[in-house]
Amino acid sequence: MNPVYRRRRMANRIIMMASLLASAFGVIWLFLILLTLVTKGVPALSLDVFTERTRMSGGGLGNAILGSLIMTALATVGGTIIGIAAGTWLAEYGGRSRLANLIRFINDVLLSAPSIIIGLYIYAVVVLPMGHFSGWAGVAALMVIIIPVVIRSTEDMLLLVPNSLREAAAALGAHRWLIVLRVCYSGARAGITTGVLLGCARISGETAPLLFTALNTNQWNFFNMGSEMPNLPMVLYQNMTINSFIPAQVALAWAGALILTAAVLILNILARVSAARSQK
């Protein structure tokens, strides 16, 4: 056998084995985490978890789940509108101008910025002037997190749309805005949807930004966004730290962790399905 071929085949086997071991190492820890959540969270699940509000003696997570859904939904809607608009401008109009490059640089910084820094920023510019914590401050913090994700996915997906489609539509007399709306968005719809779902999955479990903005309350709060807002991540944090000496609160925290993890997994699965459709 040729020595060069033998050496290359040996190197390939070594690299493949190292890759498999690294993948197995990561999957094992993920499996252990999910196993712990299931074994500790499932026994704590009950109808009261979804219908009762949080109490010091236990209660449920109904108010926290509702508050998280409201803030996540508002942040996703607002972040999607702003993110798609900004990503469309970068891909279709900004090009390589100085302003567009500056926006891309700032967007990259926000993508990698720690969420606790974003929470502190919103605390300084929203909470302190208002004089109290509020659900709107929590929504603002979550929006700052999701907007860069939507901007990046929107720009990347629009740039993948062939220019020949734009030129064909322009040859038929379509205006630039109509080309973007009817041609570019149609081709990039699945990819943009994937980015929105991934951004929603990211903000749904954020705790640090809400610690400085929405904080938490044990009361039901449906639409009073101007006051403290109950949310699932903060309840988990408080039950596993401040109230860790109360067994009922710890059990409730495990149930909430299981619910939150299931929601994030479902969003990621939907994002994967959307991405697979975009590749067909």
C-alpha angles and dihedrals in degrees: 000000000000109000092222092053091046091051093048092048091050092049090049092052092049093050092046091050092048090050092050092049092049091049092047091049091055095043092050092056091046090051092049092050092050091045091053091049092050096045094047100031104045095059089052094053118106140141090267090062090066099035108035127072123239117275135177090248093051116273116158144288100249096115093044093049091048093048092049091049093051096048094042092048094049092046091048094050094046094042092048093052094048094039096050091046093050094043091050092052092049094049101038107026113011098058112163097331120139093251092050092049090049091052091049091051093050090046091053090051091051091048091060098034115118111252092231089061090053089050091052091049093052089045089056098044101033114017099043095049090046091047096224144053117268145174090246090060089052091050090050092052092049091047091055088055098048099040096072091050092053093044093053095045093045094050094045094048094047091050089056091061106101115250089225089072091053091048092049091052091046090051089057089056100258118155120243094253091049091051090053092046100044104026110024098039091047091055095043099038097104094047093048090049089053091054092049092050092048091049091049090050090052097052096041092076101035114130107166097063092048091050089068099034120028096016107181146276134193092222130092110263115180107164107349095110092164093076136054111305126216113233137174100237093054092048090053091049094049095043093051095045117021096026098032091119091065110081093203091055093048091051089049089052091054090050090050092048090053092049092048093047091049090051092050092047091050091051091049091049090051089049091051091050091049091049091050090052091051090057094055 
